[in-house]
């Protein structure tokens, strides 16, 4: 699948409020085509088109950063609120709580678990947002250098590597891991008690839920992107190894994403 089509597919499958925040890849391709069609005359049409191209790239980066930092701040707040809710339920209805109640405890923890899974899914989507936009920038810059004979890709990618939307390890990746640790710590019995058939049924049920389905599809696309392509090199994204789980395997079978 060509990158432009893959990006369009990912935008359609993303959260509705996110769809205008992705790379304007099609518009940038048109600019590259326009620049390559001009003769390289100083202060001529090619120079103006190139200036517009660089201006558009910078605007895209500003768009990515503003959206990414806004989402990151929201996720930090939501994660902190979930931790507070967990502690409140434990203190109120837990075994050593002020009003021990297994029924209330399980009911409230069930709600919290769903909210943690949703948060985890959105965090994964934000990581994917960073990955696919970075890949798109690398693709369009390589196309620019190839068609115009320019040398814009390397210095621009060096700049991108320092941008907030790309440095996801600082906060987002940490929150993803903390969500996973919380789920493993609070709900281990569910995984141990469930038989293979029950796990498969649960996986198929969860796969139909919007955020979770899209986040797993995003993980699979991230994995494909990081395997390497025509843009693979020093600044390519490192390989992504997904965990071996019934849930991941079930969605891999349902939603294959062929990429060439």
C-alpha positions as MATLAB code, in Angstrom:
seq = 'XXXXXXXXXXXXXXXXXXXXXXXXXXXXXXXXXXXXXXXXXXXXXXXXXXXXXXXXXXXXXXXXXXXXXXXXXXXXXXXXXXXXXXXXXXXXXXXXXXXXXXXXXXXXXXXXXXXXXXXXXXXXXXXXXXXXXXXXXXXXXXXXXXXXXXXXXXXXXXXXXXXXXXXXXXXXXXXXXXXXXXXXXXXXXXXXXXXXXXXXXXXXXXXXXXXXXXXXXXXXXXXXXXXXXXXXXXXXXXXXXXXXXXXXXXXXXXXXXXXX';
ca = [
       0.000    0.000    0.000;
       1.373    3.423   -0.965;
       2.005    5.760    1.948;
      -0.570    8.326    0.796;
      -3.330    5.706    0.784;
      -2.149    4.286    4.097;
      -2.211    7.765    5.673;
      -5.698    8.409    4.318;
      -6.878    5.102    5.784;
      -5.368    5.909    9.156;
      -6.980    9.350    9.207;
     -10.384    7.818    8.464;
      -9.906    5.293   11.288;
      -8.642    7.834   13.811;
     -10.743    9.668   16.391;
     -13.008   12.254   14.685;
     -11.451   15.236   16.485;
      -7.980   14.167   15.330;
      -8.591   13.921   11.595;
      -7.520   17.442   10.627;
      -4.340   17.209   12.715;
      -2.408   14.835   10.451;
       0.177   15.680    7.806;
      -1.204   17.414    4.702;
       0.708   14.899    2.584;
      -1.300   15.352   -0.605;
      -0.820   19.136   -0.618;
       2.916   18.778   -0.007;
       3.184   16.277   -2.883;
       1.576   18.841   -5.186;
       4.142   21.439   -4.127;
       7.015   19.030   -4.798;
       5.615   18.301   -8.242;
       5.266   22.031   -8.909;
       8.833   22.782   -7.820;
      10.302   19.952   -9.910;
       8.477   21.224  -12.994;
      10.130   24.649  -12.807;
      13.589   25.420  -14.052;
      15.932   26.427  -11.205;
      16.072   30.155  -11.848;
      17.119   32.423   -8.984;
      14.160   34.448   -7.690;
      11.942   32.659  -10.192;
       8.858   30.485   -9.723;
      10.895   27.536   -8.409;
      12.371   29.653   -5.609;
       8.930   30.879   -4.569;
       7.441   27.394   -4.633;
      10.372   26.079   -2.588;
       9.893   28.835   -0.006;
       6.209   27.927    0.196;
       7.138   24.258    0.634;
       9.461   24.991    3.567;
       6.877   27.352    5.069;
       4.234   24.614    4.797;
       6.550   22.064    6.444;
       7.145   24.404    9.379;
       3.402   24.994    9.730;
       2.827   21.243    9.791;
       5.361   20.828   12.601;
       3.706   23.615   14.594;
       0.354   21.891   14.090;
       1.745   18.546   15.277;
       3.368   20.083   18.351;
       0.298   22.070   19.419;
      -2.016   19.064   19.098;
       0.428   16.620   20.674;
       1.141   18.787   23.732;
      -2.571   19.477   24.258;
      -3.359   15.748   24.203;
      -0.358   14.933   26.380;
      -1.495   17.388   29.065;
      -5.024   15.953   28.998;
      -3.704   12.388   29.328;
      -1.519   13.322   32.312;
      -4.566   14.753   34.076;
      -6.734   11.735   33.245;
      -4.074    9.314   34.427;
      -3.731   11.153   37.743;
      -7.521   11.160   38.209;
      -7.665    7.397   37.557;
      -4.987    6.778   40.191;
      -7.014    8.844   42.661;
     -10.190    6.918   41.817;
      -8.406    3.600   42.371;
      -7.164    4.708   45.787;
     -10.627    5.989   46.740;
     -12.266    2.649   45.853;
      -9.619    0.708   47.794;
      -9.985    2.965   50.849;
     -13.791    2.831   50.732;
     -14.757   -0.691   49.616;
     -11.520   -2.662   49.685;
     -10.822   -5.510   52.099;
      -9.358   -3.087   54.648;
     -11.511   -0.126   53.614;
     -13.880    1.925   55.722;
     -16.945    0.127   54.264;
     -15.754   -3.208   52.806;
     -18.010   -4.375   49.977;
     -16.941   -6.903   47.367;
     -19.912   -5.990   45.141;
     -19.218   -2.259   45.154;
     -15.480   -2.838   44.845;
     -15.808   -5.069   41.778;
     -18.368   -2.776   40.143;
     -16.284    0.375   40.553;
     -13.034   -1.346   39.621;
     -14.731   -2.654   36.474;
     -15.558    0.920   35.472;
     -12.017    2.037   36.244;
     -10.550   -0.826   34.225;
     -12.562    0.235   31.168;
     -11.383    3.838   31.586;
      -7.755    2.706   31.902;
      -8.082    0.594   28.746;
      -9.579    3.602   26.929;
      -6.769    5.866   28.134;
      -4.173    3.284   27.140;
      -5.757    3.031   23.695;
      -5.711    6.798   23.161;
      -2.093    6.973   24.311;
      -1.195    4.308   21.734;
      -3.063    6.302   19.094;
      -1.043    9.390   20.038;
       2.201    7.413   19.679;
       0.953    6.281   16.277;
       0.081    9.887   15.406;
       3.698   10.825   16.115;
       5.093    7.858   14.150;
       3.001    8.222   11.015;
       3.494   11.989   10.769;
       7.252   11.608   11.216;
       7.260    8.925    8.514;
       5.225   11.183    6.234;
       7.693   14.039    6.669;
      10.610   11.709    5.901;
       8.795   10.427    2.785;
       7.931   13.869    1.404;
      11.426   15.230    2.100;
      13.028   12.282    0.318;
      10.676   12.851   -2.610;
      11.645   16.537   -2.640;
      15.391   15.841   -2.683;
      15.016   13.172   -5.367;
      12.904   15.279   -7.730;
      14.580   18.668   -7.253;
      18.179   17.703   -6.532;
      17.919   19.593   -3.257;
      19.453   18.661    0.081;
      16.620   19.570    2.429;
      15.875   16.187    3.982;
      18.810   15.693    6.351;
      18.834   19.131    8.055;
      15.040   19.182    8.312;
      14.842   15.697    9.850;
      17.495   16.747   12.361;
      15.140   19.553   13.345;
      12.132   17.215   13.541;
      13.956   14.872   15.924;
      13.997   17.662   18.518;
      10.287   18.467   18.289;
       7.842   17.720   21.154;
       5.555   15.637   18.932;
       8.417   13.228   18.179;
       9.954   12.894   21.649;
       7.174   10.614   22.918;
       9.423    8.672   25.321;
       9.461   11.577   27.762;
       5.808   11.275   28.810;
       3.521    9.293   26.515;
       5.481    6.037   26.416;
       5.871    6.241   30.200;
       2.104    6.644   30.635;
       1.458    3.675   28.327;
       3.678    1.485   30.491;
       2.101    2.785   33.711;
      -1.381    1.941   32.410;
      -0.213   -1.583   31.571;
       1.390   -1.995   35.013;
      -1.804   -0.792   36.706;
      -3.973   -3.253   34.788;
      -1.587   -6.130   35.499;
      -1.439   -5.212   39.207;
      -5.150   -4.680   39.806;
      -6.697   -7.281   37.496;
      -4.333  -10.291   37.388;
      -6.967  -12.826   38.447;
      -9.087  -12.185   35.359;
      -6.228  -13.228   33.087;
      -5.314  -16.269   35.187;
      -8.862  -17.555   35.571;
      -9.993  -17.157   31.971;
      -9.685  -20.232   29.764;
      -8.454  -20.014   26.187;
     -11.984  -19.971   24.785;
     -13.064  -17.227   27.180;
      -9.985  -15.163   26.369;
     -10.697  -15.492   22.672;
     -14.337  -14.481   23.151;
     -13.284  -11.491   25.242;
     -10.732  -10.508   22.636;
     -13.311  -10.644   19.861;
     -15.748   -8.555   21.948;
     -13.189   -5.888   22.811;
     -11.989   -5.812   19.206;
     -15.327   -4.316   18.226;
     -14.913   -1.358   20.569;
     -13.854    1.793   18.750;
     -10.851    3.109   20.670;
      -9.381   -0.300   21.448;
      -9.862   -1.596   17.910;
      -8.265    1.511   16.431;
      -5.369    1.445   18.889;
      -4.502   -2.164   18.035;
      -4.819   -1.408   14.315;
      -2.479    1.541   14.931;
       0.005   -0.752   16.697;
       0.015   -3.110   13.721;
       0.580   -0.217   11.309;
       3.376    1.141   13.522;
       4.978   -2.302   13.408;
       4.816   -2.365    9.599;
       6.173    1.186    9.286;
       9.131    0.371   11.522;
      10.085   -2.770    9.619;
      11.752   -0.587    7.035;
      10.920    0.829    3.640;
      12.387    2.896    0.866;
      13.028    5.628    3.435;
      14.883    3.333    5.830;
      18.125    4.794    7.105;
      19.854    6.471   10.015;
      16.769    8.488   10.930;
      14.210    5.704   10.435;
      12.042    4.606   13.336;
      13.398    1.574   15.228;
      11.588   -1.793   14.931;
       8.502   -2.295   17.077;
       7.917   -5.701   18.659;
       4.337   -6.311   19.723;
       3.506   -8.520   22.711;
       2.382  -12.075   21.908;
      -1.194  -12.142   23.181;
      -4.549  -13.644   22.243;
      -6.005  -10.169   21.805;
      -3.327   -8.963   19.419;
      -3.457  -12.189   17.393;
      -7.251  -12.053   17.099;
      -7.203   -8.537   15.725;
      -4.300   -9.329   13.416;
      -6.508  -11.994   11.845;
      -9.539   -9.701   11.607;
      -7.866   -6.526   10.414;
      -4.786   -7.335    8.335;
      -2.965   -4.237    7.063;
      -0.982   -5.118    3.940;
       1.835   -2.656    3.368;
       4.385   -2.728    0.567;
];
